[in-house]
Amino acid sequence: MKYDVLIIGGGPVGNYLATLLAGKMDVAVVERKGHFGGKACTGIIGAEMYESLGLPERAILNAFNGAFFISKKTVFEISRKTPQAYLVDRKVLERELAKRAMKRGAEYYMATSFLRFKNGRAVVQHLDSKFEIEAKFYVGADGVNSTVAREIGARTEGETLKGWELEILGNFRRERVEVWVNKDLNPEFFFWVAPINEEEARVGTFGPVDSLAKFLKLRRLDGGKIVEFKTGAVILGWRRPWVKGNVALLGDAALQIKPTTAGGIVFGAYCARVLAKGILNGDISRYEKECSWVRNQISFGLRVRKLFKRMSQENIEEVFEVLASEEAKEIIERSANFDDHVQTVKAILKSPRLLAKLIRISPMILRMLV
């Protein structure tokens, strides 16, 4: 079998790339699972990016126009009149993108695993049968534990975090996400509450699993009303190279993941557009360089992550007090972009008054963020 492009991994990013190329080139997608979805994924995506990327409306479960930020001592709210982010059903997202790609001519090999490269071809296995697929370009979109990345000798430098997420019944304000920062409960990450509707939400964190149980008690959620429980892992950092010869890494396989939130769909889809352009032009050598927006966001996010790990809960409380001020809230509500954290922080640091307060908390904030 021979194709122009073989995409290894039928997750949201691999399927999105397939939609961009199908109909213009001969495209095949190899997916290890026999179905779509199933991975732990909160699925919060900025509304502006979701729409500009042309992602399927059918996958949207809920729209958020604001958030509550909650520490041990401070609560403040950020809100806008229009939706700022969408909560999506990952299974529906993957299926709809795959169907779109199939309708444009892409061929899918489900329940088929990529094993290795051999003489310039991909060796794959379906059930007990092994066969080879030849392509002009190969794309590894096969997640953080990418076999393709291993095959091209990509080096990984980063922090591995185990994540826990559940869907639980309770009482929620549908249009607001909740972000809880309490390092006494979990020194590794924040907690999130993302309502699906008024009575069901996705709740999770990264770090020790017992911290999630403690959070449920703090949030007064009944552990006996858990509808679904999922676990997974991410790597926050760098994996290089993204390109070797005619092989490219994409999405989680390239660690195109936000270090601040551990989300990866937007960064991966953005880079899929860049990669698709290179593939259509027959040259992917500039792919990584032309994904500079994503690389800059990752670099900045890693500095934020490092800062968060160094800060005490007392420091967190002081930062929350600054951000809860009317001046800071006005700047955030006016300038913040859900998927562009560099833009958000730069807007805050442009205020001399807020910058002075943050420096007083810790000079480290200025050194690491500017």
N, C-alpha and C positions, 0 to 999 in steps of 0.2 A: 504494500500500500504506500502511496506517495501523495504528499500534500505540500502546499506552499508553507503552511504554518501548523505546527502541532502545539496545542496548549495543554500543559499537564496540570490539571487541577480545575475542577468545575465549581469553584466557590464563586462568590459575587464578583470578584475582580477578574478571574479567568473568564467567566461568562460574559462580563462586560466587554473585555477585549475581543471576544469572539463576535459580539454584535457589531463592533466597529470594523472588523475585517471581513466578516462573512458577506458574500455577494460581490466582493471585490477580489477575493483570493479564495483558493481552496483551503478550508479550515477544518481541522479536527480537534476535538477536545477529549482528553482521557480523564475520567473521574474514578477515583478509587472506590468510593461508596456506590451503592446501588440506588441511591436516592439523593435528593438535595436537602440542604439544611441539616440540623442536628447538632451543630457546634454551639457552644455557649457564646452568646453574643447579645449584648443589650440592644444594639441596633439604633443608637441615637445618631442621626446625621443632620448636619446643618441644612436648613430649608433652602437657602440660596444655592449651595453646592448641589444639593439633591436635584433641584430643578434645572440648573445649568448643565449637569451631566446627563440629563434626560432619563433618569432612573424611573422605573415603573410606579405610577401612582397607586396601583392596586396593592402594593406591598405596605403602604402606610397604615399604621394602626392608630396613631394618635399624633396630635400636633401640640408643641409646647411654645408658649409665648413668654415664658419666664422661668425663673428658678429661685428656690430658697437656698441660701448658703448658711450653714449652721455649724457653729463651733460649740465648745462647752459653755461659753458665756454670751455669745453674740449670735443674733439671727438677723439677716437682712435679705431683702428681696430685690431682684432685678426683673423688670418686666417691660414688654413692648406691646403695642396693639396688634401686631401681625405675628404669625408663627415664625419662630427663630430656628426650630429644629423639629424633625419628625422622628417618631418611634416606628421602626419598621419590623415586619415579620421576615426574618432572614430566609426562611424556607421559601416563602412566596417570592421574595426578591430574587433568589437564585433560580427558581423555576421560571419566573417570567422572563428573566434575561436569557436563560437557556432556550426557552421557546422562541424568543425573538431571534436568537442566533440561528436556531434550526430552520425557522421560516426563511431566513436569508441564505440558507444553503449549508450551514455548518453541520458536520457529522459528529455525533457523540458516541463514545464508547464508555458505557457505565459499568460499574463493578469491575474496572480494569485498572491495574496498578502499573505504574512506571517502575522498572527495575534498574535499568542502567543504559548508558550509551555504548554502542558497539559498532565500530567502523562507520561512524557518522550517522548511525540510525538509533532510534529509540527502541529498546527491548521492553515489551509490555506483557502483562499476563492477565488473562480473563479466565477465571475458574482454574482449570488444570491446563489450559492451553497458553503457550507462549508464542508470540509472533513479533515481527519487527515493523516499525513504521518509519518511513523516510520523509524528511521535510527540509525545506530550505532554511526555515527558522524554527527553533524550539523555544518555548516560553515556560519557565517553571513558575507556576502559580499554585504550588502545592504546600503552602503553609509554613509555619515557623520551623518545623522539622523537615524541611525540604530535601527530598532525595536528589533533586536536580542540583541544588546548591552544593550538596556533597560531591556529586559527580564532576562538577566543574572546579572543585577545590576552593570554593568560596570560604573566606575566613569570617568567623563570627566573634564580635566583641560586644558584650552586653550583659544585661541583668535579666535573669529568668524569674518570672513571677507566676505563682499559681493563683488562678482566679476562681471565685465561687459566686454563682448567681442562682437565684430562685425566683419563681413566680408565686406570689402569696396573696391571699385575700385580706382585705382590710378596708379602711376608709381613706381615700386619697383625693387630693385636689387635682383633677385631671390635667389641667393645662400647665402645671408647674412640676419641674424636676426638683428633687431635693439632693443637695450635696452636703454631706456631713463630714467634718474634719475633726477627729478626736484621736490623737496619737496615744492617749492612755488606753484606748481600746485596740487600736491598730496603728503601730508606728510606721507601717509600710505604705499605706495608701488610704484614700478617702473611701467613704461609703456612698452609694447612690441609691436613690429611690426613683424609678421611672414609671409613672402610672400608665397602664394600658387603658384604663377607664377609671371610673370612680371607686370601683371595688376590687381591682386587681392591679398589681404592680410588679415590675422586675426590680429586685433588690440584690445588691452584690458588693463585692470588694475584691482586692487582691491582697494576699498575705495569709496569716494564720486562719484556718477555718473556724476556730473557736471564737475569733473576733466577730464573725458574722452572727453567731448565736448570741453573743453579748449585745450586739447592735439591735437585734430583733427585740430584746427585752427593753433596751433604751427607747426604741421607737414604738414600743407597746404593740408589737405585731405578734400574733399567735403562731408559734411554731407548729401547731397542729393543723394549720390551714395552708400548708405549702402545697401548691398544685404541681409544681415541677422544680427539679433541682438539677443543675448542670455545673460542670467544672471544666476548666481548660487552662492553658498556659500561654504566656506571651514572652517574647524577648524584647526588651527595650534597649536599643543600641544600634550597631552598624553591622551589616553583612556586605562584604566586598570580595570580588567585583560584582556589579549587577549585570555585566556583559562579559562573555568570553567567547570569541569567535561568532558563531551564529546562534548562541544560546543566551537568553536573557532571563533574569529573575524579576518577578513582579509581585506586588502586594506583600503579604506577610512573609513570603519566601525571601524577599529582599529586605525584610524588617522595615517596610514603609508603614510604620506604626507610630501613632502619637505617644510620646513618652508621658505626656500629662494625663491622658485619659485611657490609653491602651487601645483606642479605636484605630482601625486600619482601612475601612472601606473607602473613605474619601481620598486619602493619600494614594491608595492603590489604584482607584479609578482615574485619578488625575494623571498618574504615571502611565496608566494604560493608554490614555489618549496620546501621550508623547511617544510611547513605544509603537503604537499603531501607525503613527505618521512615519516613523523610521522604517518600519517593516514595509509599508506601502512604497516607500522610496528606495527600498533595497539596501538600506544602510542603518544599522542600529548602533554604530560606534559612538554616537553622541547622545544616546539615550539617557545615561546617568547625568551628564552635564546639563542636559535640557530639562531635567527634573529638579532644577535648582530650588524652586519654591518649596518642594517637599523636603529636600535636603536641609534647607535653612530652617524649616519648621522643626525637623527632627533635632538638629543641633541645638536650637533654642530650647526645645522641650527637654532635652537631656540636662541642660543647665538648670532649668526649673526643677526637674526631678532631683538633682543633686542638692539643690537648695532646700527642698522640702525635707529630704532625709536628714539634713544637718540641723534643721530648726526644731526647737523644743515646742511643746504645746503652749508654753507661755509666749513664745515668739509668734505662734499662729494666732493667739488671741489678740496680740497687738496689731498684727496685719489685718485681721478681721475688723478691728475697731476703726482702722484707717479706711478700709474699703466700704464700711457701712456708713461713712459720712455722706452727706448729701452731695458734696462736690464729686466724690469718687463714683457714686451711683449714677449721677447725671452723665459723667464721662463714659462709663461702661454702657449705659443704656443708649447713648448716642453713637458710640464708636466701636463697640465690641463686635467681633465676628466669631461665630461659633467654631469655625474651622481654621481661623487664622489667629492663633494665640499671640504671635509676634505683634500683630497690629493692635490687639487689645492691650497688651502690657505697655507698648510704646505710647499709646494714648494716655495711659495713667501716669507714666513717668514724665510726660511733657508738662505736667502741672508742677510748678516749683514747690508749692505748698505740700502736695502729696509726696513728692520726691523727698523733701526734707524730713517728713515724718517717717518715711520708710527707712531712710538712712540712719535716723536716730535709733530705730529698732535694731538694725544691724547693718554695718557698712558692707557686709557680705552680699546683701541684696543688690546693691549697686554694682559691685564687682562681677557678679554672676549673670545679671540680666542685661547689662548695657554693653 
